[in-house]
Amino acid sequence: MQNWLRIYHYPKDFLELTYQYYAAHGRSYICTYYHLDIPNSGLDLDMLDAGAYETTGDLSGLRWEKIAMLPIYNTEQIQPVFTADERGFGKFDQNSTFNIPSIYGIVPTANDFVVFDETIVNQDGENAQAPVYRVVNFEKATNVYITFWKMNIKETYQKKSEIEAQSRQAFSFFDYEKRIYPIDDAATMYKQLEKNTLLGMNAYFKENVGYYLGT
């Protein structure tokens, strides 16, 4: 029997289109993501309800890793629904969801925090404090090696300054390579990328020749 090769591999093409192409070229929103650093956190693992005494503050041993300029996808709009119960009249339990591609290398955990990088102006014309959202649940879209993480977030009372004070290490997302690097390395690569785009010789770049001038 003669061997033959199919030109199109439909399952593989669909997988790459959904979980690689969309993750690199889809419409995203920039946020600052605080990932819980469990190995470097002080936790009480001897009791039934193991954990820290409080999430943030003097009695908290939790530490986070700050990831700046992280793009997220498919954000769900929060509906401003007012409720009246024993807590009073107001907007409570506001939840939302978004997706993070697995190619970024992030494995989410509960008690991660998200702050959207946008300017909010109050009635006085001054910049208001951006709300902080806490990850309360997460799930994988599929059980393949390339997938999306679906995150359920809820608005929390914690302040960004409190989480910043307990952040152990800072990282940044480098969009050119779609990877996360330490903040100093990412800043260097951003400067290098900007210098290369300003070089006049690179305006004559030809794919057939492959000549490229770097700094």
KACORFEN-V933731 format. One record per helix or strand of 2 or more residues. SS is the DSSP state (H for helix, E for strand). FROM is the first residue (numbers start at 1). TO is the last residue. Records with the same first field share a line. If there is no record, write none. Layout:
BEGIN
SS = FROM-TO  FROM-TO
END
This chain:
BEGIN
H = 10-25  38-40  102-104  160-165  183-198  200-204
E = 28-36  64-73  83-85  88-90  95-101  113-116  133-140  148-155  167-174  179-182
END
